[in-house]
Amino acid sequence: MAINTTPKEKAAGGLHTTTATAINDLDFPTAERNDKAFSTLRAGYALKGHTLHRTDPADGPVTYWAERWGLVRYLPTLHDAALFLAQIGGRL
């Protein structure tokens, strides 16, 4: 007995495989990589109970600040933000 199936149908019990493509961050422009770095740091700060903010990149040079319990710490660069995260016990 033959089973007629169309190409859209799958046979019962067949394995369904998908191919996942990895995204290489080097494929994105530099500005998008900086946004990824900021988002990663922001998540690290959130895990430690802090919030990390930044000025709008469209307005000029970007500066950062961390906040917790109404206290603010100015962080001039993303590197300084990473160092402060390490100081408060966070990990990247």
For each residue, the residues with C-beta under 8 A, 3 or more apart:
1:
2:
3: 11
4:
5: 9 10 11
6: 9
7:
8:
9: 5 6
10: 5 14 16
11: 3 5 14
12:
13:
14: 10 11
15:
16: 10
17:
18:
19:
20:
21:
22:
23: 27
24: 27
25: 28 32 33 36
26: 33
27: 23 24
28: 25 32 33 36
29: 32 33
30: 33 34
31: 34 35 57
32: 25 28 29 35 36
33: 25 26 28 29 30 36 37
34: 30 31 37 38 78
35: 31 32 38 39
36: 25 28 32 33 39 40
37: 33 34 40 41 78
38: 34 35 41 42 52 54 64 78
39: 35 36 42 43
40: 36 37 43 44 92
41: 37 38 44 45 52 78 81 82 85 92
42: 38 39 45 46 51 52
43: 39 40 46 47
44: 40 41 47 48 85 90 91 92
45: 41 42 48 50 51 52 66 85 90
46: 42 43 49 50 51 52
47: 43 44 90
48: 44 45 85 88 89 90
49: 46 68
50: 45 46 66 67 68 88
51: 42 45 46 66 67 68
52: 38 41 42 45 46 64 65 66 67 81
53: 64 65 66 67
54: 38 57 62 63 64 65
55: 59 60 61 62 63 64
56: 59 62
57: 31 54 62
58:
59: 55 56
60: 55
61: 55
62: 54 55 56 57 78
63: 54 55 74 75 76
64: 38 52 53 54 55 74 75 76 77 78 80 81
65: 52 53 54 72 73 74 75
66: 45 50 51 52 53 72 73 75 81 84
67: 50 51 52 53 70 71 72 73
68: 49 50 51 71
69:
70: 67
71: 67 68
72: 65 66 67
73: 65 66 67 84
74: 63 64 65
75: 63 64 65 66 80 81 84
76: 63 64 80
77: 64 80 81
78: 34 37 38 41 62 64 81 82
79: 82 83
80: 64 75 76 77 83 84
81: 41 52 64 66 75 77 78 84 85
82: 41 78 79 85 86 92
83: 79 80 86 87
84: 66 73 75 80 81 87 88
85: 41 44 45 48 81 82 88 90 91 92
86: 82 83 89 90 91
87: 83 84
88: 48 50 84 85
89: 48 86
90: 44 45 47 48 85 86
91: 44 85 86
92: 40 41 44 82 85
